[in-house]
Amino acid sequence: MAEDDVFLALANPIRRRLLRLLAEGPRTAGDLANQFELSRPAIAEHLQVLRRVALVRDVPSGRQRHYHLNAEPLAQVGDWLHPFERFWRERLRSLADVAEEET
């Protein structure tokens, strides 16, 4: 898996929403598909992308598969974002200072 693959998977809003849904707990593909105005095959393609980058794992249960979030690959996103946290903290601190001066 290339380093950018997780970022590319997260670039799609449908896949980000799927991850948010799975953060609430495991779900079947049918349950996930019911949350969208997309076809089941379209949702299956998005789940395949998420599986390929290991953000999602599926567990067979009878005739269904339950999809689970695997947040470990998100650590590389967190590592990449970490240097920007200081920037935003400083910006918010400056904004708070300005707001306090005006009151």
Accessible surface in RSA format (square Angstrom, percent):
REM  Atomic radii and reference values for relative SASA: ProtOr
REM  Chains: A
REM  Algorithm: Lee & Richards
REM  Probe-radius: 1.40
REM  Slices: 20
REM RES _ NUM      All-atoms   Total-Side   Main-Chain    Non-polar    All polar
REM                ABS   REL    ABS   REL    ABS   REL    ABS   REL    ABS   REL
RES MET A   1   139.43  72.2  52.89  35.0  86.54 206.0  64.03  54.4  75.40  99.9
RES ALA A   2    61.28  56.3  46.38  71.6  14.90  33.9  56.81  80.0   4.47  11.9
RES GLU A   3   132.68  76.2 118.62  89.7  14.06  33.5  40.57  78.5  92.12  75.2
RES ASP A   4    86.76  60.8  86.03  85.6   0.73   1.7  17.72  41.7  69.04  68.9
RES ASP A   5    44.19  31.0  41.96  41.8   2.23   5.3   6.32  14.9  37.87  37.8
RES VAL A   6     0.00   0.0   0.00   0.0   0.00   0.0   0.00   0.0   0.00   0.0
RES PHE A   7    61.15  30.6  54.69  33.9   6.46  16.8  55.50  33.6   5.65  16.2
RES LEU A   8   115.94  64.6 112.19  80.3   3.75   9.4 112.80  79.2   3.14   8.4
RES ALA A   9     1.86   1.7   0.24   0.4   1.62   3.7   1.23   1.7   0.64   1.7
RES LEU A  10    29.99  16.7  27.82  19.9   2.17   5.5  28.05  19.7   1.94   5.2
RES ALA A  11    68.34  62.8  42.23  65.2  26.11  59.4  51.70  72.8  16.64  44.1
RES ASN A  12    39.08  26.9  35.99  34.8   3.09   7.4   5.23  12.6  33.85  32.7
RES PRO A  13    80.85  58.9  77.05  70.2   3.79  13.8  77.78  64.2   3.07  19.1
RES ILE A  14    45.11  25.7  44.99  33.5   0.12   0.3  45.11  32.5   0.00   0.0
RES ARG A  15    34.58  14.5  34.58  17.6   0.00   0.0   0.00   0.0  34.58  21.0
RES ARG A  16    93.76  39.4  91.93  46.9   1.84   4.4  33.60  45.9  60.16  36.5
RES ARG A  17    93.51  39.3  93.51  47.7   0.00   0.0  25.61  35.0  67.90  41.1
RES LEU A  18     0.00   0.0   0.00   0.0   0.00   0.0   0.00   0.0   0.00   0.0
RES LEU A  19    14.45   8.0  13.35   9.6   1.10   2.8  13.72   9.6   0.74   2.0
RES ARG A  20   145.29  61.0 139.21  71.0   6.07  14.5  72.94  99.7  72.34  43.8
RES LEU A  21    21.51  12.0  21.41  15.3   0.10   0.3  21.48  15.1   0.03   0.1
RES LEU A  22     4.44   2.5   0.00   0.0   4.44  11.2   0.00   0.0   4.44  11.9
RES ALA A  23    69.88  64.3  36.45  56.2  33.43  76.1  39.11  55.1  30.77  81.5
RES GLU A  24   130.91  75.2  88.47  66.9  42.44 101.1  47.67  92.2  83.24  68.0
RES GLY A  25    22.21  27.4   0.00   N/A  22.21  27.4  22.08  60.6   0.13   0.3
RES PRO A  26    77.07  56.2  56.91  51.9  20.16  73.3  56.91  47.0  20.16 125.3
RES ARG A  27    46.42  19.5  41.98  21.4   4.44  10.6  11.83  16.2  34.58  21.0
RES THR A  28    23.67  16.8  22.75  23.1   0.92   2.2  15.42  20.7   8.26  12.5
RES ALA A  29    37.29  34.3  34.73  53.6   2.56   5.8  34.91  49.2   2.38   6.3
RES GLY A  30    13.82  17.0   0.00   N/A  13.82  17.0   8.98  24.6   4.84  10.8
RES ASP A  31    52.71  36.9  48.37  48.1   4.34  10.3  18.01  42.4  34.70  34.6
RES LEU A  32     0.00   0.0   0.00   0.0   0.00   0.0   0.00   0.0   0.00   0.0
RES ALA A  33     6.09   5.6   3.00   4.6   3.09   7.0   3.15   4.4   2.94   7.8
RES ASN A  34   109.20  75.3  76.82  74.2  32.38  78.0  24.05  57.9  85.15  82.3
RES GLN A  35    65.08  36.4  52.21  38.2  12.88  30.7   5.49  11.7  59.59  45.2
RES PHE A  36    19.93  10.0   2.69   1.7  17.23  44.8   7.04   4.3  12.89  36.9
RES GLU A  37   184.45 105.9 145.41 110.0  39.04  92.9  69.38 134.2 115.07  94.0
RES LEU A  38    71.78  40.0  53.51  38.3  18.27  45.9  59.41  41.7  12.37  33.3
RES SER A  39    64.55  54.5  47.08  62.8  17.46  40.2  47.35 100.8  17.20  24.1
RES ARG A  40   145.52  61.1 138.34  70.5   7.18  17.1  58.87  80.5  86.65  52.5
RES PRO A  41    89.69  65.4  83.23  75.9   6.46  23.5  88.78  73.3   0.91   5.7
RES ALA A  42    28.20  25.9  24.75  38.2   3.45   7.8  27.71  39.0   0.49   1.3
RES ILE A  43     0.99   0.6   0.99   0.7   0.00   0.0   0.99   0.7   0.00   0.0
RES ALA A  44    50.99  46.9  46.07  71.1   4.92  11.2  47.74  67.2   3.25   8.6
RES GLU A  45   114.97  66.0 113.00  85.5   1.97   4.7  37.16  71.9  77.81  63.5
RES HIS A  46    28.69  15.7  28.57  19.9   0.12   0.3  13.11  13.5  15.59  18.1
RES LEU A  47     0.20   0.1   0.20   0.1   0.00   0.0   0.20   0.1   0.00   0.0
RES GLN A  48    87.41  48.9  87.07  63.6   0.35   0.8   9.68  20.6  77.74  59.0
RES VAL A  49    34.37  22.6  34.36  31.1   0.01   0.0  34.36  29.9   0.01   0.0
RES LEU A  50     0.00   0.0   0.00   0.0   0.00   0.0   0.00   0.0   0.00   0.0
RES ARG A  51    85.02  35.7  70.78  36.1  14.24  33.9  17.63  24.1  67.39  40.8
RES ARG A  52   157.25  66.0 129.87  66.2  27.39  65.2  74.20 101.4  83.06  50.3
RES VAL A  53     7.77   5.1   7.77   7.0   0.00   0.0   7.77   6.8   0.00   0.0
RES ALA A  54    40.76  37.5  36.66  56.6   4.11   9.3  40.56  57.1   0.20   0.5
RES LEU A  55     0.00   0.0   0.00   0.0   0.00   0.0   0.00   0.0   0.00   0.0
RES VAL A  56     4.18   2.8   0.00   0.0   4.18  10.1   0.00   0.0   4.18  11.3
RES ARG A  57   127.65  53.6 124.94  63.7   2.71   6.5  55.23  75.5  72.42  43.9
RES ASP A  58    37.12  26.0  21.23  21.1  15.89  37.6   0.00   0.0  37.12  37.0
RES VAL A  59    58.53  38.5  58.07  52.6   0.46   1.1  58.53  50.9   0.00   0.0
RES PRO A  60    87.74  63.9  71.02  64.7  16.72  60.8  71.21  58.8  16.53 102.7
RES SER A  61    58.38  49.3  44.44  59.3  13.94  32.1  17.33  36.9  41.04  57.5
RES GLY A  62    83.13 102.5   0.00   N/A  83.13 102.5  44.88 123.2  38.25  85.7
RES ARG A  63   247.72 104.0 203.87 103.9  43.85 104.4  90.46 123.6 157.26  95.3
RES GLN A  64    97.83  54.7  92.75  67.8   5.08  12.1  28.39  60.4  69.44  52.7
RES ARG A  65   114.35  48.0 109.59  55.9   4.76  11.3  27.73  37.9  86.62  52.5
RES HIS A  66    53.81  29.4  53.81  37.4   0.00   0.0  31.38  32.3  22.44  26.1
RES TYR A  67    13.82   6.5  13.82   7.9   0.00   0.0   0.02   0.0  13.80  17.0
RES HIS A  68    37.51  20.5  36.91  25.7   0.60   1.5  26.59  27.4  10.92  12.7
RES LEU A  69    53.51  29.8  30.23  21.6  23.28  58.5  30.23  21.2  23.28  62.7
RES ASN A  70    40.00  27.6  36.79  35.6   3.20   7.7   7.31  17.6  32.68  31.6
RES ALA A  71    54.30  49.9  43.54  67.2  10.76  24.5  43.84  61.7  10.46  27.7
RES GLU A  72   139.40  80.0 124.81  94.4  14.58  34.7  51.42  99.5  87.97  71.8
RES PRO A  73    15.86  11.6   7.42   6.8   8.44  30.7  15.80  13.0   0.06   0.4
RES LEU A  74    56.84  31.7  52.04  37.2   4.79  12.0  52.17  36.6   4.67  12.6
RES ALA A  75    63.88  58.7  50.21  77.5  13.66  31.1  61.78  87.0   2.10   5.6
RES GLN A  76    52.08  29.1  46.14  33.7   5.93  14.1  27.23  58.0  24.85  18.8
RES VAL A  77    23.71  15.6  23.71  21.5   0.00   0.0  23.71  20.6   0.00   0.0
RES GLY A  78    36.04  44.4   0.00   N/A  36.04  44.4  32.00  87.8   4.04   9.0
RES ASP A  79   107.38  75.2  93.18  92.7  14.20  33.6  30.37  71.5  77.01  76.8
RES TRP A  80   142.12  57.0 132.67  64.2   9.45  22.2 111.66  59.5  30.45  49.4
RES LEU A  81    81.99  45.7  81.46  58.3   0.53   1.3  81.46  57.2   0.53   1.4
RES HIS A  82   112.94  61.7 110.74  77.0   2.20   5.6  70.53  72.7  42.41  49.3
RES PRO A  83    84.57  61.6  67.29  61.3  17.27  62.8  77.00  63.6   7.56  47.0
RES PHE A  84    92.83  46.4  92.66  57.4   0.17   0.4  92.83  56.3   0.00   0.0
RES GLU A  85    79.40  45.6  73.47  55.6   5.93  14.1  32.09  62.1  47.31  38.6
RES ARG A  86   160.45  67.4 159.95  81.5   0.50   1.2  47.83  65.4 112.62  68.3
RES PHE A  87    93.21  46.6  90.17  55.8   3.04   7.9  92.83  56.3   0.38   1.1
RES TRP A  88   145.90  58.5 145.90  70.6   0.00   0.0 126.63  67.5  19.27  31.3
RES ARG A  89   121.58  51.0 118.49  60.4   3.09   7.4  52.38  71.6  69.20  41.9
RES GLU A  90    83.69  48.0  81.38  61.6   2.31   5.5  27.48  53.2  56.21  45.9
RES ARG A  91   138.84  58.3 132.75  67.7   6.09  14.5  25.44  34.8 113.40  68.7
RES LEU A  92   110.05  61.3 105.94  75.8   4.11  10.3 106.35  74.7   3.70   9.9
RES ARG A  93   135.80  57.0 129.66  66.1   6.15  14.6  62.26  85.1  73.55  44.6
RES SER A  94    64.69  54.7  60.74  81.1   3.95   9.1  32.74  69.7  31.95  44.8
RES LEU A  95   115.17  64.1 111.35  79.7   3.82   9.6 114.85  80.7   0.32   0.9
RES ALA A  96    46.67  42.9  39.94  61.6   6.72  15.3  46.32  65.2   0.34   0.9
RES ASP A  97    72.32  50.7  70.46  70.1   1.87   4.4  19.58  46.1  52.74  52.6
RES VAL A  98    76.38  50.3  76.38  69.1   0.00   0.0  76.38  66.4   0.00   0.0
RES ALA A  99    53.46  49.2  45.75  70.6   7.71  17.5  52.45  73.9   1.01   2.7
RES GLU A 100   124.76  71.6 111.09  84.0  13.67  32.6  42.78  82.8  81.98  66.9
RES GLU A 101   141.51  81.2 106.41  80.5  35.10  83.6  47.80  92.5  93.71  76.5
RES GLU A 102   143.81  82.6 105.90  80.1  37.91  90.3  42.63  82.5 101.18  82.6
RES THR A 103   146.37 104.1  85.58  86.8  60.79 144.9 100.58 135.1  45.79  69.2
END  Absolute sums over single chains surface
CHAIN  1 A     7414.4       6321.8       1092.6       4070.2       3344.1
END  Absolute sums over all chains
TOTAL          7414.4       6321.8       1092.6       4070.2       3344.1
